[in-house]
Amino acid sequence: MDLKQLQTFLTASKTLSFTQTAQQLGYAQSSITAQIKSLEEELATVLFERLGKRITLTEEGSRLQQYAQKMLELDTEMKRVLSSEQAHAVLTIGAQESQCVYRLPSILQLFQQCHPQVKIIFKPVHTTEIAKDLLQSGNLDVAFITDTFKETPMLHRERLTQEQLVFVSAPSAILQQGPLSVQQCSNETLLLTENGCSYRNQLEMHLQQEGVYPAQMIEFASIEAIKQCVMAGLGLTFLPRMVVAKELANERLKEVPSTLKLAAIYTDIAWHKDKHISPYLADFIDIAIDRYQEF
């Protein structure tokens, strides 16, 4: 049986007329008759006595009337509860700190204007592997992956941008003449993001392949701390241009040209290919894709 049949049965049990039931529910009378007949066959019992043009409830019909009412009330309550849960939905997003600080605020502002009831949770995602594991386990709804391109068959990905990565120093720093080479890195102090960050991984891998080890490497958990220390003259850093654009513009930092040939770093938005895309998640993805075109 289905809820439509139960609703038809309840209405007929009150009107005691298939004609009036059809008028109230907007069905053809033949449809009402067919629904009641199907319900009786499924329950293997007679629900209505047909006495000419009049119908009356049988004893079994009276019993079903009570259960049908409870089932329809339960259906209404279920829909109300689920609707309430949707009004308190949670969107869990993975991203690197650089994306969270310098790009996502404007995206979140636009999203919350459309979905103020949705709670947002951020989780750190430094590499493709971390994002893939969290998306496949259901611990993330969507992720911004900033990394070299890697095949991820289980994920649906949309390319957002190619990141421009630059070396920067304090304006007063005195460096060797010409662009920074791999060999010159052995004489420098490098201030880098946490171990595991995708663009730090690329830099370290390239230096190790060339057998070059910087004079000193200092690790920071905060990009802002790195920038402040570089401006204080403690060494060089290697960051996405978007992170240092403001400081380069006001000459608090200066770009250091480089001859290092590193693999391209891209930022993609990704979600599991089998993920149910709720309306608010679809809106978030659309807003992110549109906004990244403006960065």
Steps between C-alpha positions, in 0.01 A plus 500: 500500500607860463408821675289616206277195541469559874406864445237393248367238742477750788317755287256235376444377856385851594294586192366146447485593133754418229355787294559761773842348576599542136385863503690582820826334392486602133496146359268329257244281679643195322838576659343507849329168437825347372700624802251359750484170314881475492516571874239235576687242290830578674341469847287205393190651658192702408513859623167630366157343454358601161124539536383635169636855471568515875809372680561429868812405693542139599637409842841444339472839332438664837813337642710612202366855541685537832830361365481701178453822698806420715710418193413827328569697818838326530579590140418865570717499813790338312491767230484775762801362689706454184411851385613633839829309470561651156454842655794417729719335236879480531740555211849362565770652280865406462763751387852625556551801723585717200160430341313543830656838574538663161223366277222326689372794713325667207361164385363429847346845521305444179403148605369603843287771344315216322521237778536672839377185679787278378781446751849494346794298628856521360758224508864535388578330169860538382522244218297300249545183706357657816203644310431168327499306827273749678254523209482122458441449873222761504688729740491777240218614274726696267870587483722761341805304386815705445763265359662365186256312278445139609243251376209455741243268334263505800477879504325750277729802455457842346811705420489841667841654435872440456690641795796734449769415757775750575808545716487820705735676739521819699562805276828560682629145455828474311502199269742370241482655156260352246196273546501262793640162388478158660863525611447843659227353722774322694612840632156622604270461798159387383189573703238244401149383574429185699640167385259336256388819325481426128715789372758451776515132397573601141780734601665254737476217249665711230783610730563144619512370143771756433683407819452851642415571864429857621722647768200491731129416474253644749147361511195707593137405561379844385547673166467837672786409735714407198436835334580697814827313548599546136428874528726502806781366281522144634510336157308411183165333463316322220126572488207543258501851354147564630634469856762773456332719237415778746852511648659498154276787394591717800868392477516340842623190317681457169480216253819302442527373139587132478624247246352203690276286279223362717187306409189714452268537801126522439199562722199281426167464675416133554234271644438125496350394168218315682429783744138609530503865396252685718366836377723696740811300402423559132468874571833502685677329209348741247593805708858375545548433128359841403700686764832338410463633146523851650814442709 
